[in-house]
Amino acid sequence: QVTLIESGGGLVQAGGALRLSCAASGRTFSNYAMGWVRQAPGQEREFVATIDWIAGTSYADSVKGRFIISRENAKNTVYLQMNSLKPEDTAVYYCAARGRVAYSTKNNDYPYWGQGTQVTVSS
């Protein structure tokens, strides 16, 4: 079992930046691939970024070049640095984990989810 707790969301103006953090429980965090997924009001959950156990990454086209996912295994934490934010980035951002070393861009491949953190980008 893995417990995930997100933090770092908030209100920011377009063009600004935020860094989300996700703290994970468990002693085998380094063996888990992690992901960030977002859900805007009235929309389905959308894959944002993912990172495998040796820090290989993949991004949605909509955030590529603006967002950076990283992990710090010693702290059981994964981060999402979000730069050049746009109003369309407004959503609840969820951290997700899967008990495999390889990452996935498919939301259904993640059995563990956090409660989410709200990110609002004003124009």
CYANA upper distance limits for C-alpha pairs under 8 A (distance plus 0.5 A):
  1 GLN  CA     26 GLY  CA      8.02
  1 GLN  CA    112 TYR  CA      8.47
  2 VAL  CA     24 ALA  CA      7.14
  2 VAL  CA     25 SER  CA      6.06
  2 VAL  CA     26 GLY  CA      6.55
  2 VAL  CA     97 ALA  CA      8.30
  2 VAL  CA    112 TYR  CA      6.94
  3 THR  CA     24 ALA  CA      6.12
  3 THR  CA     25 SER  CA      5.74
  3 THR  CA     26 GLY  CA      8.27
  3 THR  CA    112 TYR  CA      7.85
  3 THR  CA    113 TRP  CA      8.10
  3 THR  CA    114 GLY  CA      7.50
  4 LEU  CA     22 CYS  CA      6.81
  4 LEU  CA     23 ALA  CA      6.19
  4 LEU  CA     24 ALA  CA      5.14
  4 LEU  CA     25 SER  CA      7.20
  4 LEU  CA     95 CYS  CA      7.38
  4 LEU  CA     96 ALA  CA      7.95
  4 LEU  CA    112 TYR  CA      8.11
  4 LEU  CA    113 TRP  CA      6.85
  4 LEU  CA    114 GLY  CA      5.12
  4 LEU  CA    115 GLN  CA      8.16
  5 ILE  CA     22 CYS  CA      5.88
  5 ILE  CA     23 ALA  CA      5.75
  5 ILE  CA     24 ALA  CA      7.11
  5 ILE  CA     95 CYS  CA      8.23
  5 ILE  CA    114 GLY  CA      5.97
  5 ILE  CA    115 GLN  CA      7.32
  5 ILE  CA    116 GLY  CA      8.27
  6 GLU  CA     20 LEU  CA      7.50
  6 GLU  CA     21 SER  CA      6.07
  6 GLU  CA     22 CYS  CA      4.81
  6 GLU  CA     23 ALA  CA      7.01
  6 GLU  CA     94 TYR  CA      7.73
  6 GLU  CA     95 CYS  CA      7.10
  6 GLU  CA    114 GLY  CA      6.98
  6 GLU  CA    115 GLN  CA      7.64
  6 GLU  CA    116 GLY  CA      6.57
  6 GLU  CA    117 THR  CA      6.58
  7 SER  CA     20 LEU  CA      6.25
  7 SER  CA     21 SER  CA      5.75
  7 SER  CA     22 CYS  CA      6.92
  7 SER  CA    117 THR  CA      6.71
  8 GLY  CA     18 LEU  CA      7.59
  8 GLY  CA     19 ARG  CA      6.46
  8 GLY  CA     20 LEU  CA      5.01
  8 GLY  CA     21 SER  CA      6.60
  8 GLY  CA    117 THR  CA      7.80
  9 GLY  CA     18 LEU  CA      7.64
  9 GLY  CA     19 ARG  CA      8.09
  9 GLY  CA     20 LEU  CA      6.70
  9 GLY  CA    117 THR  CA      5.84
  9 GLY  CA    118 GLN  CA      5.77
  9 GLY  CA    119 VAL  CA      5.45
  9 GLY  CA    120 THR  CA      8.47
 10 GLY  CA     18 LEU  CA      8.45
 10 GLY  CA    117 THR  CA      8.49
 10 GLY  CA    118 GLN  CA      6.65
 10 GLY  CA    119 VAL  CA      5.53
 10 GLY  CA    120 THR  CA      6.62
 11 LEU  CA    119 VAL  CA      6.64
 11 LEU  CA    120 THR  CA      5.23
 11 LEU  CA    121 VAL  CA      6.41
 11 LEU  CA    122 SER  CA      7.84
 12 VAL  CA     16 GLY  CA      6.60
 12 VAL  CA     17 ALA  CA      7.73
 12 VAL  CA     18 LEU  CA      8.19
 12 VAL  CA    119 VAL  CA      8.40
 12 VAL  CA    120 THR  CA      6.83
 12 VAL  CA    121 VAL  CA      5.52
 12 VAL  CA    122 SER  CA      6.78
 13 GLN  CA     85 LEU  CA      8.12
 13 GLN  CA    121 VAL  CA      5.85
 13 GLN  CA    122 SER  CA      5.28
 13 GLN  CA    123 SER  CA      6.69
 14 ALA  CA     84 SER  CA      7.49
 14 ALA  CA     85 LEU  CA      5.80
 14 ALA  CA     86 LYS  CA      5.51
 14 ALA  CA     87 PRO  CA      6.74
 14 ALA  CA    121 VAL  CA      6.18
 14 ALA  CA    122 SER  CA      6.17
 14 ALA  CA    123 SER  CA      5.84
 15 GLY  CA     83 ASN  CA      7.64
 15 GLY  CA     84 SER  CA      4.72
 15 GLY  CA     85 LEU  CA      5.38
 15 GLY  CA     86 LYS  CA      6.89
 16 GLY  CA     83 ASN  CA      6.74
 16 GLY  CA     84 SER  CA      5.98
 16 GLY  CA     85 LEU  CA      6.00
 17 ALA  CA     81 GLN  CA      7.97
 17 ALA  CA     82 MET  CA      5.88
 17 ALA  CA     83 ASN  CA      4.92
 17 ALA  CA     84 SER  CA      6.66
 17 ALA  CA     85 LEU  CA      6.60
 18 LEU  CA     81 GLN  CA      6.66
 18 LEU  CA     82 MET  CA      5.74
 18 LEU  CA     83 ASN  CA      7.27
 19 ARG  CA     79 TYR  CA      7.30
 19 ARG  CA     80 LEU  CA      6.08
 19 ARG  CA     81 GLN  CA      4.88
 19 ARG  CA     82 MET  CA      6.40
 20 LEU  CA     79 TYR  CA      6.02
 20 LEU  CA     80 LEU  CA      5.49
 20 LEU  CA     81 GLN  CA      6.92
 20 LEU  CA     82 MET  CA      8.36
 21 SER  CA     77 THR  CA      7.22
 21 SER  CA     78 VAL  CA      6.38
 21 SER  CA     79 TYR  CA      5.04
 21 SER  CA     80 LEU  CA      7.03
 22 CYS  CA     77 THR  CA      5.91
 22 CYS  CA     78 VAL  CA      5.71
 22 CYS  CA     79 TYR  CA      6.75
 22 CYS  CA     95 CYS  CA      6.79
 23 ALA  CA     75 LYS  CA      8.24
 23 ALA  CA     76 ASN  CA      6.39
 23 ALA  CA     77 THR  CA      5.07
 23 ALA  CA     78 VAL  CA      7.28
 24 ALA  CA     29 PHE  CA      7.61
 24 ALA  CA     76 ASN  CA      5.89
 24 ALA  CA     77 THR  CA      6.57
 25 SER  CA     29 PHE  CA      7.97
 25 SER  CA     76 ASN  CA      7.52
 28 THR  CA     32 TYR  CA      7.60
 29 PHE  CA     73 ASN  CA      7.13
 29 PHE  CA     76 ASN  CA      6.36
 30 SER  CA     53 TRP  CA      6.30
 30 SER  CA     73 ASN  CA      6.01
 30 SER  CA     76 ASN  CA      8.04
 31 ASN  CA     53 TRP  CA      6.08
 31 ASN  CA     99 GLY  CA      7.47
 31 ASN  CA    100 ARG  CA      6.91
 31 ASN  CA    101 VAL  CA      5.73
 32 TYR  CA     52 ASP  CA      7.54
 32 TYR  CA     53 TRP  CA      6.60
 32 TYR  CA     97 ALA  CA      6.86
 32 TYR  CA     98 ARG  CA      6.13
 32 TYR  CA     99 GLY  CA      5.47
 32 TYR  CA    100 ARG  CA      5.75
 32 TYR  CA    101 VAL  CA      5.69
 32 TYR  CA    102 ALA  CA      8.37
 33 ALA  CA     50 THR  CA      7.79
 33 ALA  CA     51 ILE  CA      6.26
 33 ALA  CA     52 ASP  CA      4.87
 33 ALA  CA     53 TRP  CA      6.14
 33 ALA  CA     97 ALA  CA      6.45
 33 ALA  CA     98 ARG  CA      6.04
 33 ALA  CA     99 GLY  CA      7.33
 33 ALA  CA    100 ARG  CA      6.41
 33 ALA  CA    101 VAL  CA      5.61
 33 ALA  CA    102 ALA  CA      6.32
 33 ALA  CA    103 TYR  CA      5.55
 33 ALA  CA    104 SER  CA      8.30
 34 MET  CA     50 THR  CA      6.15
 34 MET  CA     51 ILE  CA      5.94
 34 MET  CA     52 ASP  CA      7.04
 34 MET  CA     78 VAL  CA      7.84
 34 MET  CA     95 CYS  CA      7.85
 34 MET  CA     96 ALA  CA      6.22
 34 MET  CA     97 ALA  CA      5.05
 34 MET  CA     98 ARG  CA      6.98
 34 MET  CA    103 TYR  CA      7.36
 35 GLY  CA     47 PHE  CA      8.44
 35 GLY  CA     48 VAL  CA      8.03
 35 GLY  CA     49 ALA  CA      6.11
 35 GLY  CA     50 THR  CA      4.56
 35 GLY  CA     51 ILE  CA      6.81
 35 GLY  CA     95 CYS  CA      6.35
 35 GLY  CA     96 ALA  CA      5.52
 35 GLY  CA     97 ALA  CA      6.76
 35 GLY  CA    103 TYR  CA      8.22
 35 GLY  CA    104 SER  CA      8.33
 36 TRP  CA     47 PHE  CA      7.12
 36 TRP  CA     48 VAL  CA      5.96
 36 TRP  CA     49 ALA  CA      5.78
 36 TRP  CA     50 THR  CA      6.79
 36 TRP  CA     80 LEU  CA      8.13
 36 TRP  CA     93 TYR  CA      7.26
 36 TRP  CA     94 TYR  CA      6.12
 36 TRP  CA     95 CYS  CA      5.23
 36 TRP  CA     96 ALA  CA      6.59
 37 VAL  CA     45 ARG  CA      6.95
 37 VAL  CA     46 GLU  CA      6.02
 37 VAL  CA     47 PHE  CA      5.03
 37 VAL  CA     48 VAL  CA      5.57
 37 VAL  CA     49 ALA  CA      7.58
 37 VAL  CA     93 TYR  CA      6.28
 37 VAL  CA     94 TYR  CA      5.63
 37 VAL  CA     95 CYS  CA      6.97
 37 VAL  CA     96 ALA  CA      7.87
 37 VAL  CA    107 ASN  CA      8.04
 38 ARG  CA     45 ARG  CA      6.01
 38 ARG  CA     46 GLU  CA      5.76
 38 ARG  CA     47 PHE  CA      7.06
 38 ARG  CA     48 VAL  CA      7.17
 38 ARG  CA     91 ALA  CA      6.31
 38 ARG  CA     92 VAL  CA      5.93
 38 ARG  CA     93 TYR  CA      4.79
 38 ARG  CA     94 TYR  CA      6.35
 39 GLN  CA     43 GLN  CA      6.66
 39 GLN  CA     44 GLU  CA      6.48
 39 GLN  CA     45 ARG  CA      4.95
 39 GLN  CA     46 GLU  CA      6.58
 39 GLN  CA     91 ALA  CA      5.66
 39 GLN  CA     92 VAL  CA      5.77
 39 GLN  CA     93 TYR  CA      7.08
 40 ALA  CA     44 GLU  CA      7.83
 40 ALA  CA     45 ARG  CA      7.99
 40 ALA  CA     90 THR  CA      6.92
 40 ALA  CA     91 ALA  CA      4.68
 40 ALA  CA     92 VAL  CA      6.86
 41 PRO  CA     91 ALA  CA      7.47
 45 ARG  CA    107 ASN  CA      8.33
 46 GLU  CA    107 ASN  CA      8.30
 47 PHE  CA     60 ALA  CA      6.98
 47 PHE  CA    105 THR  CA      6.75
 47 PHE  CA    106 LYS  CA      7.51
 47 PHE  CA    107 ASN  CA      7.05
 48 VAL  CA     59 TYR  CA      6.35
 48 VAL  CA     60 ALA  CA      5.62
 48 VAL  CA     63 VAL  CA      7.48
 49 ALA  CA     57 THR  CA      7.71
 49 ALA  CA     58 SER  CA      6.15
 49 ALA  CA     59 TYR  CA      4.87
 49 ALA  CA     60 ALA  CA      6.71
 49 ALA  CA     68 ILE  CA      8.50
 49 ALA  CA     69 ILE  CA      7.04
 49 ALA  CA    105 THR  CA      7.88
 50 THR  CA     57 THR  CA      6.05
 50 THR  CA     58 SER  CA      5.91
 50 THR  CA     59 TYR  CA      7.13
 50 THR  CA     69 ILE  CA      7.42
 50 THR  CA    103 TYR  CA      6.51
 50 THR  CA    104 SER  CA      7.17
 50 THR  CA    105 THR  CA      7.26
 51 ILE  CA     55 ALA  CA      5.96
 51 ILE  CA     56 GLY  CA      5.93
 51 ILE  CA     57 THR  CA      4.92
 51 ILE  CA     58 SER  CA      7.20
 51 ILE  CA     69 ILE  CA      7.30
 51 ILE  CA     70 SER  CA      7.52
 51 ILE  CA     71 ARG  CA      8.28
 51 ILE  CA    103 TYR  CA      6.20
 52 ASP  CA     56 GLY  CA      5.72
 52 ASP  CA     57 THR  CA      7.03
 52 ASP  CA    101 VAL  CA      6.10
 52 ASP  CA    102 ALA  CA      5.62
 52 ASP  CA    103 TYR  CA      5.23
 53 TRP  CA    101 VAL  CA      5.56
 53 TRP  CA    102 ALA  CA      7.36
 53 TRP  CA    103 TYR  CA      8.50
 55 ALA  CA     70 SER  CA      7.42
 55 ALA  CA     71 ARG  CA      7.63
 56 GLY  CA    103 TYR  CA      8.43
 57 THR  CA     69 ILE  CA      7.77
 57 THR  CA    103 TYR  CA      8.12
 58 SER  CA    105 THR  CA      8.01
 59 TYR  CA     63 VAL  CA      7.15
 59 TYR  CA     64 LYS  CA      6.17
 60 ALA  CA     64 LYS  CA      6.62
 63 VAL  CA     67 PHE  CA      6.11
 66 ARG  CA     82 MET  CA      6.72
 66 ARG  CA     83 ASN  CA      5.62
 66 ARG  CA     84 SER  CA      6.62
 66 ARG  CA     85 LEU  CA      8.25
 67 PHE  CA     80 LEU  CA      7.21
 67 PHE  CA     81 GLN  CA      5.98
 67 PHE  CA     82 MET  CA      4.99
 67 PHE  CA     83 ASN  CA      6.43
 68 ILE  CA     79 TYR  CA      8.47
 68 ILE  CA     80 LEU  CA      6.16
 68 ILE  CA     81 GLN  CA      5.52
 68 ILE  CA     82 MET  CA      7.11
 69 ILE  CA     78 VAL  CA      7.79
 69 ILE  CA     79 TYR  CA      6.11
 69 ILE  CA     80 LEU  CA      5.08
 69 ILE  CA     81 GLN  CA      6.87
 70 SER  CA     78 VAL  CA      6.26
 70 SER  CA     79 TYR  CA      5.74
 70 SER  CA     80 LEU  CA      7.12
 71 ARG  CA     76 ASN  CA      8.31
 71 ARG  CA     77 THR  CA      6.31
 71 ARG  CA     78 VAL  CA      4.67
 71 ARG  CA     79 TYR  CA      6.48
 72 GLU  CA     76 ASN  CA      6.69
 72 GLU  CA     77 THR  CA      5.86
 72 GLU  CA     78 VAL  CA      6.72
 73 ASN  CA     77 THR  CA      6.80
 73 ASN  CA     78 VAL  CA      8.50
 85 LEU  CA     89 ASP  CA      6.99
 85 LEU  CA    121 VAL  CA      7.26
 86 LYS  CA     90 THR  CA      8.10
 86 LYS  CA    121 VAL  CA      6.64
 86 LYS  CA    122 SER  CA      8.30
 86 LYS  CA    123 SER  CA      8.08
 87 PRO  CA    120 THR  CA      7.84
 87 PRO  CA    121 VAL  CA      5.18
 87 PRO  CA    122 SER  CA      6.18
 87 PRO  CA    123 SER  CA      6.47
 88 GLU  CA    121 VAL  CA      8.07
 89 ASP  CA    119 VAL  CA      8.11
 89 ASP  CA    120 THR  CA      7.96
 89 ASP  CA    121 VAL  CA      7.20
 90 THR  CA    118 GLN  CA      8.32
 90 THR  CA    119 VAL  CA      5.91
 90 THR  CA    120 THR  CA      5.07
 90 THR  CA    121 VAL  CA      5.95
 91 ALA  CA    118 GLN  CA      6.58
 91 ALA  CA    119 VAL  CA      6.03
 91 ALA  CA    120 THR  CA      7.10
 92 VAL  CA    116 GLY  CA      6.32
 92 VAL  CA    117 THR  CA      5.87
 92 VAL  CA    118 GLN  CA      4.85
 92 VAL  CA    119 VAL  CA      6.49
 93 TYR  CA    116 GLY  CA      5.74
 93 TYR  CA    117 THR  CA      5.78
 93 TYR  CA    118 GLN  CA      6.71
 93 TYR  CA    119 VAL  CA      7.46
 94 TYR  CA    113 TRP  CA      7.30
 94 TYR  CA    114 GLY  CA      6.32
 94 TYR  CA    115 GLN  CA      7.13
 94 TYR  CA    116 GLY  CA      4.84
 94 TYR  CA    117 THR  CA      7.12
 95 CYS  CA    113 TRP  CA      6.38
 95 CYS  CA    114 GLY  CA      5.89
 95 CYS  CA    116 GLY  CA      7.38
 96 ALA  CA    110 TYR  CA      6.49
 96 ALA  CA    111 PRO  CA      8.02
 96 ALA  CA    112 TYR  CA      5.98
 96 ALA  CA    113 TRP  CA      4.99
 96 ALA  CA    114 GLY  CA      6.92
 97 ALA  CA    110 TYR  CA      5.99
 97 ALA  CA    111 PRO  CA      7.17
 97 ALA  CA    112 TYR  CA      5.62
 97 ALA  CA    113 TRP  CA      7.10
 98 ARG  CA    109 ASP  CA      7.31
 98 ARG  CA    110 TYR  CA      5.30
 98 ARG  CA    111 PRO  CA      6.49
 98 ARG  CA    112 TYR  CA      7.02
104 SER  CA    109 ASP  CA      7.15
106 LYS  CA    110 TYR  CA      8.23
